[in-house]
Amino acid sequence: MSADDVRRTWLEHQAEDVAQATANKQPQESLLTSAARYRLLSDEDRAVVDGLLADQLSSPEEGDRFLALALIEDFEIVSAVPALRRLADWLETQQWPGAPYEWAKVNRIIGRLATTRS
C-alpha cells in the first residue's frame, strides 16, 4: 500500500471509529479501537500514521487533536515532538476555556517524550 493509501485508510477507519463510539455514547471507545488498530500496523505503515498523527495536531478540531495526542503519548511517538511544540506555542495564544488545560497536557507529553529520547 502506498503512503497515501495508508493515510486514507487510517482516516476512514478513524472516522468510522468515532462515529461508532458516538452512536454508542462511549467516546473513549474510539481511542481504544484506534490504539488496537495502531498496534497492528507494520513498521512502514506505522511511520506513515505517525506523520499523520503529528499533522492532526494542527487541526482546529479538538477531537482530532485529542485522539492524536492520546496515541502519540501511549505509543511514545517521539517524531511528533516538533508538532507538539508548535501546538503548545499556538495554545499559549488561545483564549478559549480549555486552552490552558490542553497546553498543560501537551507540555506534559513533551516532557515524557523528552525523557524517552534520553
C-alpha positions in Angstrom: 0.0 0.0 0.0 1.3 3.5 -0.8 1.7 6.1 1.9 -1.4 7.9 0.5 -3.4 4.7 0.8 -2.3 4.2 4.3 -3.2 7.7 5.3 -6.6 7.5 3.5 -7.4 4.1 5.1 -6.4 5.3 8.6 -8.6 8.4 8.3 -11.5 6.3 7.0 -11.2 3.9 9.9 -10.8 6.8 12.4 -14.0 8.4 11.2 -15.8 5.1 11.4 -14.5 4.5 14.9 -15.5 8.0 16.1 -19.0 7.6 14.5 -19.5 4.2 16.2 -18.3 5.5 19.6 -20.6 8.5 19.3 -23.5 6.3 18.4 -22.7 4.0 21.4 -22.4 7.1 23.6 -18.9 5.8 24.6 -16.4 8.5 23.4 -13.4 6.6 24.8 -14.2 3.6 22.6 -12.7 5.3 19.5 -9.4 5.7 21.3 -9.3 2.0 22.3 -10.2 1.0 18.7 -7.6 3.3 17.2 -4.9 2.1 19.6 -5.7 -1.6 18.7 -5.6 -0.7 15.0 -2.2 1.1 15.5 -0.7 -1.9 17.2 -1.5 -4.0 14.1 0.4 -1.7 11.7 3.6 -2.7 10.0 6.7 -0.6 10.8 6.4 1.1 7.4 2.7 1.9 7.8 3.3 3.0 11.4 5.8 5.6 10.2 3.1 7.0 7.8 0.5 7.1 10.6 3.0 8.7 13.0 3.3 11.5 10.5 -0.4 11.8 10.1 -0.9 12.0 13.8 1.6 14.8 14.0 -0.3 16.5 11.2 -3.5 16.2 13.1 -2.1 18.2 16.0 -2.6 21.3 13.8 -6.3 20.5 13.3 -8.7 23.2 14.5 -10.9 20.3 15.7 -10.3 19.5 19.4 -11.4 15.9 18.9 -8.8 15.2 16.2 -6.1 16.7 18.4 -7.3 14.7 21.4 -7.1 11.3 19.6 -3.7 12.2 18.1 -2.4 13.3 21.5 -3.5 10.1 23.1 -1.9 7.9 20.6 1.3 9.9 20.5 1.5 9.7 24.3 0.5 6.0 24.5 2.9 4.8 21.8 5.7 7.3 22.6 5.9 8.8 19.1 9.0 10.9 19.6 8.9 12.1 16.0 5.9 14.1 16.9 7.8 16.4 19.3 8.2 19.3 16.8 4.5 19.3 16.1 3.7 19.1 19.8 5.9 22.2 20.4 4.1 24.1 17.6 0.8 23.1 19.2 1.9 24.2 22.6 3.0 27.6 21.2 -0.4 28.0 19.5 -2.3 27.0 22.6 -0.5 29.7 24.6 -2.1 32.4 22.5 -5.7 30.9 22.6 -8.4 32.4 24.9 -11.0 29.6 24.9 -11.5 28.0 28.3 -9.9 24.6 27.6 -6.7 26.0 26.1 -4.7 26.2 29.3 -5.6 22.6 30.1 -4.7 21.3 26.7 -1.5 23.3 26.8 -0.6 21.6 30.1 -1.3 18.2 28.6 0.8 18.9 25.5 3.7 20.1 27.7 3.4 17.0 29.9 3.6 14.8 26.8 6.6 16.7 25.5 8.3 16.2 28.9 7.6 12.4 28.8 8.8 12.0 25.3 12.0 14.0 26.1 12.8 11.5 28.8 12.1 8.7 26.3 14.6 10.2 23.9 17.4 10.4 26.5 
